Amino acid sequence: MLPPGARYLPNYIDQFEETALLGQIDTLPWLGDLKRRVQHYGYRYDYKARRVTDDSYLSPLPDWLDKLADRIWKEEIFGAKPDQVIINEYLPGQGITAHVDCEPCFGDTIASLSLGSACMMEFSSLHSGDSLTRLLEPQSLLVLQGEARFGWKHGIPARKSDVIEQRMVTRERRVSLTFRTVVLER
């Protein structure tokens, strides 16, 4: 199940693209300032201040990410081409606290591409308290817009396994590429 305004696109990329992306990502340096490793492209997001500024600009997206951003934009998933990507690595037992992506920092669309292991994402409504869960499979794209973007928290519980179709599935390494458009403070 998904909240209103969310779309789930299974098999957004194929196995070959997934393998190539993981190979590219693993040649690049990781930051370890969170409980998980991350890479920032386009702009660096300041987790403590919860903001992005002109000073946060790193460089244009590298070609391999720019091609994906261009594809997502041309398929009209975004109104403007994404200019910021955060890559998160989740090892078994790691997750991300339920949150709404920074509202003044990022535009009205968030898209996350899943690589590696599947996992369950949890959604909780800020207004009604309703909760939903959705399996995020490798090679899938999750798009959050409208109510799903601004009215629901999303997160991944920190655990080593998930119950998928009534069976316990051990997590393996998962990598997500989250595409966003930056809204700079003026």
N, C-alpha and C positions, 0 to 999 in steps of 0.2 A: 504494500500500500504506500501511496505517496500523498503528501499534502497538496491542496489546490495550488496550481502554479508551478508544480515540479513535473519534469519529464525525465523518463529513463530510456536511454537509447542503447539497447544491448548490441554487442558486436560493432561498436562504432569504428573500431580499428580491427585489423586482422592479427593473427599470431605473428606473422613476419614483422609487422609494424611494432607490435608490442616488444618483441625481442630486440629490435633495433633501438627503440627508445630506451629500454633498460640498459642496453650496452652503452649508449651515449651518456645517459645519466650517471652511470657508474664510473665513467672516466673523469668526472668533474668533482670539485671539492664540495664537501658537505659542511654545514654549520651545525654545531652541537650545542647551541645555547638553550634548547628546549629539552623536554624528556624524550624527544625523537629528533632525528636528523632532518634538516631542511636545506633547500637551495632556493634562492630568490633570483628572479630574472625580470628585467624591465625596471622595477622599483623594489626597494627593500621595505618590507612592512615592519614597523616598530611595534612589537607585541606588547611591550610595557606601556607605551604611550597610546597605543591603539590608534596609530595614524600613519599617513604617508605624506611627505612634504617634497618640495622641489629638491631638497638636499638628499632625498631618498633615491633619486634617480641613479641607476647603475649604468645602463646602456640600452640600446634597442634589443629586442628579443633576438637571441641567436637564430640562425637560419632554420635549424631543426625544430625549434619551437614556433618561429614565425610562420612556418608552413602550416602547422596545426592551427594556430590562431587565425590564419587567413581562411583555412577550410571552415572552421567554426563560424566565422563572420560571414563568409559567402553563402553558407547554408542558412543564413538569417537566424541563427541562434542568438547572436548578439546584434544590437543596433549599431554598434561601433566595434572596430577591430580590437580585441583584447590586447592590452599593452603591459600586463603584469601576470606573472606565473609564479606560484609557490609550489615547489615539489616537496612532498612529505613522504618520509619513509616510516612505515609501521612494522616493527618486528612483533612476533607473538608476545602478547602481554601488554602491548602499547596501544594507545588510543588517542582520542582528542575529546576534550570536554565539550559538552553541548554548548553551542554558541550561535549567534547571528553574525555573519561577516560584517565588519565595520561599515556602518551606514554612511557616514560622511566621507569615508575613504574610497569606497568602491561603488560602481554603477549598479544598475538594477538587474543585472544578470551575473550569475556565478555558474561556472561549468567545471565539473571535476571528472577527469579521465582516470579510470582505475587500471592498474597494472599489477601483475603478480597474483597474490592470493585474493580470494573473495572474502567479504566480511559483511556483517550486518550493520547498517546505519540506523540510528534511532532519531526520530523527529518528535518534538513536543511543541504544542501550540502555546504561544505567549498569552493568548486570550482565554481559551477554553480549558487548557490543561490536557487536552486530548494528546495521545501519543500513538505513533505508528512506527513500524520497522520495515526496512527494505533491504533485500540482499543486493549488494553491489558486486557484480561479477567482473572478472578481468576483461579488459578491452571495452568496457561499457562507459558511457558518458551520462552523468547525472547533471541536469540543468535545473537551477533554482531561479524563479522569477516571481514577481508579484507577491502574493501572500506567502508562498513557500520561501521566498528570499527575505522578506521583512517581518513576517508574523510567526515564523516557526524557527526554533532552535534545531540544529542538527549536530550530531556527534557520533563518535565510535567508542563504545565502552572498551576500557583497557582490560582485555582478557585474552586467554590463550586459545580459546575455541568458541565457536558459535553453534547454535542449534539451527540447522538448515534442513527443511523438509523432514522434521522430526528425527534427525540424527545429528549426533555431535560431530562437528568437523573441526579438526585442529587447524588453526591459522598458520600460515607461512608468511614470508615477507610480502608486504603490500606496499606499492608506491602509488601515490596519487599526484596528478598534475592539475592544479586548480587555476583556471583562467579567469581573469577579471579585467575590468577597465578602471583605471585610477581616476578619482575625482580629487584634484588638488585643492587644498585650503587656500583661500585668498584673503 
